[in-house]
Amino acid sequence: MKANNLFFSLVWCGLLVVCYHTATGQTNLLGLFTGQTDVGIQAKKGSARYNPSTGQYLVTGSGTNIWGDHDAFHYVYRKMKGDFILFARVAFVGKGREPHRKTGWMIRGSLQDNAPQISVAEHGNGLTSLQFRKTKGGGTQQIQATVPHADVIELERKGDTIIMRAAQYGKPFISRQVTGIDLGNEVYVGLFACANHPDGLESVVFHNVRITVPYTGSPDQIFQMKLGSRLEILDVATGNRNIVYQVPYSIQAPNWMKDGKSLLFNDNKGLMYRFSLASRKPFLIRTGEVTHNNNDHVISFDGTMIGLSSNVRALGGSIIYTVPVAGGTPTQITQKGPSYLHGWSPDGKYLVFCGERDKEFDVYKIPSKGGKEVRLTRATGLDDGPEYSPDGKYLYFNSVRSGTMQIWRMKPDGSDQEQITHDHFNNWFAHISPDGKWMVFLSFLPEEAAPDSHPPYKHVYIRIMRINGGTPSVLAYLYGGQGSMNTPCWSPDGKKIAFISNTGRY
């Protein structure tokens, strides 16, 4: 089930229309970028091509090196200001002529060959390094990473600090950084290819390319969720990601309709939408007077009903309702809040939720028609995110009782509680595959989030592991968190997952 890199071995073909934009004034499509050029003296002309059907970029470059006091390579770029995060999966095409060929992300002060610059450079021999020239015409320095043959790379500008992150796909990032890099507020950012040979050409495929503008406001206001949203679908077998919808405001928590043709999500105004994958358009689901819905909503296993969590201040916060999947007048289920819905039993008889009662958050279940709620966890600290396995034998949930947030499971009556994940990440919201063999969950970095908090706008992983435990693998590296994957997110055929990543405008 771990994603592989087979797609990188495919020959770049099938581009019925090759659209590109060069620095000399052509006006066709280059995806996220606005121009391309050869930097420095080259024996052969480079090129960059974007395939909108796959989201891949093919960059081919000549050039003798990116080192010393000047550079020579091919560059596809755009201009940006302020802070940003650059992400991609990357692979050289073929064995190549020169083991020191280079590729990666680069930030430059100008397009002159001796400009100050910094890059995450993946070498043909497997070396990954943070390379930088601090001044125009100065020498080049590097900081090596301890990850060979990285095929996932990220470069972040955060003020005058530049952070490189690199990994072999499926593994967590290894990071290196340098401070005091002043390239100016407006810079060139882009992908590069360098043959490292006077008359050679080397090609590189970039996939899952993302440019993100992070949150830079007050920490006290981060939960207002002001950044834009990208609705993404990930193929579990390959790790390929496809943005199917993007808006400049917050949408959250996509989960699949049972026919596999639509997704359910909420927006930042508390309204619910069905998103058609065929038309790529959202359609409002009418929920009567229940219009303060948050990102804890669930579709019943038979696909006929939606469970909602909607804020009712007079009742203590979030209250659970159910409504027909096509919309209608909701039925109130819980009588007091806060109650955050996360799971529906396969037989349709029960709902499970995280509820705060007597200043303690625990997992509860309640009949789906309403009735007496039953407390299932009693450990001190937060227990959250309960979800049934498809066979109904277990409830998976996350708990902070061991000191960090980890995935646990128990019998539906609350017995036999056992810890499933055991690592230093804070793991939230386990979602079980339709065949009951796998789980995906959201992992926060301990340096970015407290164990009992799942804030938005953080560097997070979506990870996958066997249902009974084991070593998790990273499926997606993203900027998100709260609202990215709170709800059941597997496609009905078990081949894909849906999630939200975030970015400001650029």
N, C-alpha and C positions, 0 to 999 in steps of 0.2 A: 504493500500500500504506500510505502514511502515513494515520493515523487522522484523521477529520474531525469536524466539530461538527454534523453534520446533525441528530443526535438532539435537540439543544437547540432546533431550530426547530419541533419538533413541539408542537402544542397539548397542554396537560396534560389528558388525558382517559382514559377507560377505567378509572377508579377505581371498581370495583364496590362496594367498601367503603372509605369514607374514615374512617380511624381517627386520632384525635388526642387530645391531653391538654392541658388548659389549666391556667393557674395557679389557677383557681377550684375545682379538685378533680375534674375528670373523670379517668377512669382508663383510657383507651384508649391505643393504641399510637402513639408518635412516633419509632419507630426508636431511634436512639442517645440520644435526648433524653427528659427527664422532664417538661418543662413548656413553655408558651409564654405570652407576655403582650405587651400594648402597654406600652412604656416611655414616660413623658411624656404630655403632652396631645395627643390625636389627634382629628381631625374624623371619621375613619372607622376602623372596627375592622379590625385586621389578622388574618391567619390563617396557619397552617402545616399542611401535609398531607404525609404520608409514604406512598409507594407501595411496599409490600414486594416486589412482583413485579419492579420495576425498580430498587429501591434509590434512587429519586429523592425529593428533598424539594422541595415547592413552597412558598415563603415569600412572602406578600403583606403589604406594609406601607404605612402612611401616614406622617405625621410631617413636620415642617418641616425638620429637619436633625439631624445628629450633629456638633455643633461648639459653640464657645463654652463657656459654663459649664453647659449642660444639653443633653439629647438628647430626641429623639422618633422612635420607630421601632418595628417589630415584631421580636420576639426569640423564638427557640426554643432552649432551653438545657438544661443539666444542671450540677450542681455537681461540682467536681473539686479535688483537692489535689495538691501537689507539681509535678513536671515533667510535661509532656505535649506532644504534637504534633498539630495540627489540620490536616487536609488536605481539599480538595474541588476539583472542577471546577465552574465556575459560569457562568451566562449569564442576562442579563435576558430577560424575555419581551416581545417586541415593541419598537417604537421608543421608546415611552415619552413622557411629557409634559414631563419636566424633565431636561435634560442632566446635571444634578448629582445625580441619584438615586444612592443608594449601597447597596452590599451587601458581604457578606464574613463573616469570622469575627470574633468579639469576645470579649474577656475582661473581666469587670466585677467590681468589688468588691461591688456590690449591684444591686438592680433599681430603685433610685431614679434619677430622671432626671439628677441632678447627680453621680452616683457616679464615682469614678476608674475609668478604663477604657483599654483599648488594643485596636486593631483593625487588620486588614488590610482596607482599604476599596477596592473597585473602584467607580469612578464611571461614570455613564452616558456621559460624554464620553471615556472611555478612560483617565483618570488612575488610577494605582494608588499608594496611599500607606499608610504606617504612621502611624496617628493615635492620639494618646494624651492623656489627662488624668491628671496625676500625683496630684492631690489632689481631695477632694470640693469641688465648686463652683469649681474652678480653671479656667483657660483650656485650650483644646485646641491641641495642636501637631501638626505632621505632618512626616514625612520621605518625600519622593517617590521612587518607583522609576523607573528608566529603561526600563520596558517598558510600551508602550501596549496597552490593551485586553487585559490579562491575563485568561485564563480558567482558569488553574490557580493556586490560592493555598494557602499554608501559613502557619500561625502557631505558633511553638514557644515555650514557656516553659522556660527553663533557669536556675533560681535566680531572681535579680533581673534577668536579661537576657531580653528578648523579641526573637525573630528573625522577620522577615517574609520569605517567599520567594514569588516570583511569576514566571509565565511565560506565554507563549502556548503552547498545547498543542503538543508536539513539540520545544520548545526547552528548554535547561537553565534552571534557576532563576537569577534575579537576587535577591540578598538585601540587606536593610537591617536594622539592629538598634538597640535603645536599651537602656541599662542604668539601674539605680536605680529600676525600677518596682516598687513594693511595694503590691500589691493585697490582701495577706493570703494565708495558705496555702490556705484554701478559697475558691474563686472560682466565679463563673458563667462557663461557656463555651458558645458557641453561634453560630448563624447569624442574620443580621439582614437586614432590608430596610427601606429608608427612601425615601419618595417625594420628599423634599426639596421638598414643596409642601403648603400648608396644607389642601387638600381633595382631594389626589390619592391614588391607590393604584398601587403598582408591584409586579410579581411577578418572582420570580427562581427559576430551577431550579438545584438543587445535585445533583451526581452524584458517584459514587465517594467518598462522604463517609467519612472514616476518622478515628477518635480513637485515638491511640497513646500508651501509657505507655512511655518509653524505658528502657533499661538504666541503672541508677545505681550499680551495685556497683563493686568493685575492677577496674581494668583487667587485673590479673593473672588474674582469674577469669572473664573474658568468654567464653572458649572452652568453659566448662562448659555454655553454652547453656541458661539457666534460664528465659528468657521464653517466653510462649505463642506459638502459631502460628496464622496464618490461611491456609488453602489457597484460593488465588484462581485464577479463570479469566478471562482477558482476551480480548475480541474484538478481533482485530488491525485490522479495518476501521474500528472506531469508537473503540477505547480503553475501552469499557465494561468494568468489572471486577465480578465476582460472587464473593462469599465463599461457598464451598460446604461448608466444614468449618472449625471453629475449636475449638482445645483449649488448655488452660492450661499445656502443656508443649511440648517441641520435637519437631516433625516436619519432615522435610527432603526436598528434591530430588524433587519430583513429576515423573514422566514418563508418557507415555500408553501404554496397552496398544494393540495394533494394531487392535482392533475399535472403538476410540474410545469405549467405554462405561465404561472403568475407568482409574484412575491407579495408579501404583506409587510408594510412598514408604517411607522408613525412619523409625523413631522414635529418641528419644535413648537407648533401651536396646539398640539394635542389631538390632531385629527389623524384618522386611519386611512390608508390607501391600499388599493390593489394595484400592483404594477404589472402590466402586460409585457412579457418578454418578447412577444412578436412585434408589437407596435412601439415598444420602448416608451410607453406613456403611463402615468399614474391616473387612477380613477378613484374618486372619493368614495369611501364606505360610510354610509350614514349611520350614526350611532345615537340618534335622538339627542337628549340633553347631556349625554355623557361625552364631553368634548375636551376633557383635560387628560387625555390618555398619555401614559409614559411608555418607555421602551420595554416593558415587561408584559408581553402579550403572547398568546399561544393558540394554535389551531388544533382542534380535537383530532384524534387519530383517524376518525371516519371522514374528516374534512368538511363537516356540516356546520360547525360552530367555531366562534372565536372567543377566547377568554381575554378580557381587558383588565388593565390596572389604570384607574383614573383618579385623579386627585379630588378629594372632597374635604375641604378644610374643616367643615363642621363635624366630620366624623374622625378626624385625627390624621388625615392624609390619604394615601392611596387606598382605594376600595376596589374590590374585584367584581366584575360584571361578566355576563355571557351574552352573546348576541349571535343570530344566524350569520353565516359566512357572507351572505349577500348584503347584510345590513338589516337594520330594524330597530325595534325598541329593546334596549338591554334589560336584562334581569340582574338585580343586585344579589350578590352571593355572600360576601362578608359584611358584617355589621359595623366593624370598627377598623381603623387604620392605625399605622400604615400596614397595608397588606400588598405584597408585590408578587404577582402570579408568575410561575415559571413552568409548571408542568400539568399535563392532563393525563389521566390513567388510560391505558390502551382500551379498557372496556368502557370508558366514558363515564364511569361512576364517580370519580374523585378529581379534585383539583389540589395541587400542592403549591405552597407559597412560602415566602419569607415574611414573617410578621413580627412587629415589635410589640411585645406585651410586657408590662412591668419593667420597662427600660432594658429589655433583653431581646435581641433578634434571634429567632429560632425558626426551624422548619415546621410547618403545619400542613395538615390536609383537611379537606372539607368536602362534603358531598357536592357534586356539580350542580345539583338542583337547589342547593342551600341547606343549611342545617348547622349542627354543632361542629365546631372546629376542634381538631385533635392535635396536640403538641407532640412532635416526633423527636426533637433534639432538646437536650437540657444542659449541654456543655456551656461553660462560661465563654463569652465572646460571640462573634458573629458566625451564624450558620446561614447559608444563602444558596440561591440558585438551584433548587431541587428539580430534577427531571427524571421521569420514568424511563427505564429501558423498554424497548419495544415488546419484549415478552412479559413485561409487568412484574418481573421477579425482583427488581432492585429500584431504588431511588438513588441517583447520583446527585451529590451536592458539594458545595465548597465550604470549608470550615477553617477558622483561624486558631482552633484549639491547640494545635501543635506549635504555635509561635509564628509560622508563616501561613499564608492562605494556601491550602492544598485541597485536592479533589478527594472526596470520601464517597462511600456508598453504604447503604443499609437496606434491610428488608422494608417493604411498604408499611409494616406496622411499627417501624422505628428500631427494631432489634438488629443485632449483629453489625454495629457500625464499625467500619474499617477504613483505614487510610489507603488511597490508591496511588497518588503521586508523592514523591519524596525528593524534593530538590530545593534550591534556594530561591526560585522564582515564586511570585505570588500568582497562583493559578485560580481562575474563575470560570464559571459557567460551562460545565461539561455538557456536550451535546452528543448523543449516541446515534451512530449510523443506523439506517433502516434495517440492515441485516444483523444488528446487535453485536458486531465484532470490533468496532472501533469507536473512539471518542475524539472529538476535537474540543479544545478549550483555549481560553485567552490567558496569556502569561505576561504579567507586568514585571519590569525590572525592579529589584528591591531598592535601588537607589533613586527610583522615580516615583514610587507609590508605596504608601504604608500598607501593611498586610490587610487591614480591614477597609481599604479604600480602593475604588476602581474609577479614578478620575478620567476625564477626556483628555485628548491631545498629548499623548505620551508615546514613546517608542515601545511597541508591544509585539509579541509573537502570537500567531495562531499555530498551535502545535497539535500533533496527532499521536495517538498511542493505542495499543491493544486495550480492550475493554477491561481486562483483569490486571493491567499494570505493565510495567516494562520501561524502556527508555524512550521518551517522546522524541519525535522529529519535528522540525519547524516546517510548516507548510507555507506560511506567509510572514514576511517582515513588513510591518506597516506603522503608520502614524495614526493612532486612534485611541481606543480604550472604551470609555463609557459610551454605550450605544453601538459599538462596532459589531458585537456578537452576543447580545444578552439572551437571545431567544433561540429555539431550535432552528438550525440553519442548513441542514442537509437537504439536497434534492431528493425526491422520492425514489429515484433509482440508485442513490448512494454514490454517484459519481462526482458530484459537485457540492460546494458550499457557497453560501452568500454572506457578505459582510460589508461594512462601511469603513472606508478610510477617510481621512479629513485633510483639508488644506485651505489656507487662505487664498485670496485672489493674487494672480500675477500676470 
